[in-house]
Amino acid sequence: MMSIKLPLWLRFFLLIGVAGLAAGAGLLAYRYYTRPVTLTVAVGSIDGEAAKAMSALASELARRKSNNLAQN
């Protein structure tokens, strides 16, 4: 197999371009991982117990998410 000799300036700019693409991909992955998540649940009952249960569940999920982010 024959190797191709590229000029030093072209190798430098290719290296900078690949590093830029890797940094951009890392930034996009970070933004995707830390994006806010919304869960919508329709509840209803005569006495309002279902809404109270969903509110308790939502606060527990929020607490766990904040604890996970604090640990990382």
N, C-alpha and C positions, 0 to 999 in steps of 0.2 A: 504494500500500500504506500502510495506516495503522499507525503505531507505537503500542504500548501504554505508557502512562506508569505505571511502578510506583513505589511509595514508596521513598525512599532506604534505609530499614531493610530492606525486602524485597530490594532489589538487593544490599545488603551481605551478607545471609544466603545468598542464592543464590550469590554469588561465593565465600563461605567453603565452602559445600557442594560446589561444583564443584571447588574446590582440594582439599578433603578426599577426594573421590572419586579425583581424579588421584593424590594421594599414596598412597592405599590401593592403587590399581592398580599404581603403581610399586613399592611394597613387595612385593606379591604376585609381580610379575614378577621382582624381585630374588631372592626366596625360591625361586622355581621354577628360576631359572638357577643358583643356588649349592647346590641340594640334592645330597646324596650319591647316587652312582649305584653299584649293585651289579650286577656281571656274574657269573653262575654258569655254570661250564662243567664238564661231567662228563668226566673223562679217566681212562684206565686202560690200563696195559700191563704186561707181565710184568716188564720191567726198570726201570720207573718213569721212563723218559725223557719220556713225555708229560706227567707231572706236573711234572717239572723245566722243561719248555718252557713250560707254562702259568704256572708261578711266575715265570719270567723275563719272560714277556709281561705279567703283572699288575704286576710291579715297574716295568717300562718305562712302562706306561700311567699308573701312579700318579706317576712322576717327571715325565712330560709334563704331567699335569694340574696338579701343584704349580708347575711352571715357568710354565704359562699363567696361573695365578692370581696368581703373583708379578709377572708383567709387566703385568697389568691393574691 
